[in-house]
Amino acid sequence: MPSRLKTRSGIYLITPDRSDTEALCRQVAALLAQPAALLQYRHKGADAALRHEQASALLPICRRAGVPLIVNDDWRLALDIGADGVHLGGSDADPAAVRNAAGRDVIIGVSCYGDLERAAAMAALDVDYLAFGAVFPSPTKPLAPRAPLALFAEAKALGKPTVAIGGISPDNSGQLRAAGADFIAVISGVFDAPDPAAALTAYHLAFDKVPS
């Protein structure tokens, strides 16, 4: 099955672990004044109530900006609020079971880490993108295994868009484009920057694949 991603490349913003919903929404709304390919809601430390509150609050912001909202890990939450998709890690639900429950329209992305065999197995399922990382040392996941850049060229044969994640900066974004990554995922490089909007602009310019 072809990918459901309408945008074929660009910046994939991932939210930081912030419990102030109003402040998070203000920052996301300001950032989405620029183009972004996708926004993932991720908050590993939040309880179910806060995750529901924050994901629900982000959804209309994403709708107004025309940016798909992806929920990290929790596919039931994604379905409950009507999000556009879910991102599944290796210890999350089986993508085939989630596709069965979610239906044909929901975007499903999967983490493949540095494992091309896992990527091939996932690509054989009805998923929409394959994420590899950490490609560089990551402040969000400092102990994460590294994914070699050669994976992106090798994964082209699998026929799914690829996402690079982990330690990505404007300075190394060009390497990822050259390696064949379709999307670059960013958390702290934008959200923790002194000027997040300027940081996002720098990523766009460096990756040189700004969505139209």
N, C-alpha and C positions, 0 to 999 in steps of 0.2 A: 504493500500500500504506500502511496506517496505521502510525504509529510503534509500535515495540516498547517504548517507555518506559512503564512502569507508573505511575511517579510523574509527574505532569503539570507540576510546577513545584517550585522550591526552589533550594538551594545545591549547586553542583557544585564539589566540592573537587578541586584539582589538586596533586599532590605537588611539592615543591621538589627541586632537584638536590642531594640529600644522599647521600653514599656509605656512611654508617654505617647498615646495614640494620636492626640491632636498635633503634637510636634512632628511625629513621623509623617502624618498626612500632609502637613504644610510643606515639609521638605520634599516629599515625593511629588506633590502637585507642582512645585517650583521646578523640579528637575524635568518633569514630563512636558514642560513648555518647549524643551528641545526634543528632537527625535529620539526614540528608544525603540528597540525591537521588541523587548519583553520586559516585564517586571515580575520578579519572583518575591512573594511574601515568605520570609523565613525568620523565625524567632524560636531558637532551640530551647530557650529558658522559660518560655511563657506557658501558663496553664491553658487548658482548653477554652476557658471563658475569654481570656485575653486574646488568644489566637482568633477566635470567632469575631470578637469585637474589631480587631485590627484588620483582618482580611475583609470583613464586611465594609469597613470604612474606606479601604483602599479601592474597592471594586468600582464605585462610581467615578473616582478620580481617573482610574485607568480607562473607563468607558469614554469619558469626555475627551481624553487624550488619544483615543484610538489605539491603546496599547494593551495587548493581552495580559491578563493577570494569571500567573502560575502560582499555585500553592505548594510549598515544600512539604514533602512526606505525607501529609494528611489528605488523602484523596476523598475521604468522606466529607471533610470540611469544604474542599473544593466544590463538590457536588451540592452540598447544602446551601452555599451562598451563590451558586451559579457562576463560579470562576471559569476562566477559559481552559485551565489545564492544571496538571499536577506534575511535580518532579519527584521521581522515586529513586532513592538510594539503594544500595545493595542489601540492606537489612529491612527495607520497607516491603510493602505488598508486591506480589507478583504482577508484573505489567499486564500479562494476559488476563488475569482475574480482574484487574482494575478496568481494562478495556471492556470486558464482559459486563461489568456493573455500570460503567460510565456511559457506554454507548459510543457511537461512531464519531461524534463531533468534538469530543474533549481532547485537547493536546496532552500527550504523555511524553515527558522527557525522562531519560534514565542516566544515572551516573555509571560510567564505565571505568573510572579511575585511570590506570595505565594498562588496562587489560583488553587487548584486541580480540581475544577469544570471547570474552564477555560481550564486547560490542557486537561481534558477529551474531551471537545468540540473541541479543536484544533486537538487532536490526531485522532478524527473521520474524519478529513479532510486529504487531501494528503499533509501533511507537513513532514519535515525530522528530526526536533529536537524540544524539548521543553526546554526552558530556565527558570530557577527559580532564583530569587534573589530580593533583596540583601540578601545573606546568612549570611554575616557579615557586620558590619558598613563599608560604602564605601566612600572613599574620592571623587570619581567621582559623586556619587549621595548620599550625606549625609542624605537627608530626605527620601530616599526610604524606603518603608515598608519592614520588614524583612520576609524572607521565611524560615520556620523551616526545619532542616535537614531531618526530617521524611518524607518530601515530596518526596525525591528521591526514597526511598523504595516503597512508595505508588504508585509512578508514573510508576514503573516497569511493572505493569499490563497493562499499556496503550500501551506498545509495541513500544515506540519511544525512541531514545537516549535522554539523559538529559544533560543539560549544567548548571553548577553552576556559578553564577556571583555575584560579590560584596564583596569587602574587603578581597579577597583571598590572602594569603601569603604562602610561603613554610611551615611555622609553622602550619598552619591550613589545608593545603591541604590533609593531611592524613585523617582528619575527613570526608572530602567530598568523598574520595575514599571509606571509610568504610560505609558511608551513602548510597552509590550506584550511585553517580554522574559518568557519562561517560566522561564528559569533564569539565575542569575548564577554565573560561574566565578571562583574565588578561589584564589590561591596565597599570595603574600607577606602579604596582609592578614590571613591567619589564621596561617600557619606561621611567619612572622617576628615575630608580635606577642609582647609580653612575657608575655601570658597567652592562648595560642591558644584555649583553650576559651571564655574570656570574649569573645574577638573573634568566634568563630563564633556565639555567642549574639547578639551585637550585629548581625551580618548577618541572622540570622533575624528579629529584631525589626524591623529596618529594611526588609527586603524584604517581610515580612509574608505570606510564602507558605510557612510551615513545612510540610513533608510530614507527613501523618498516619501 
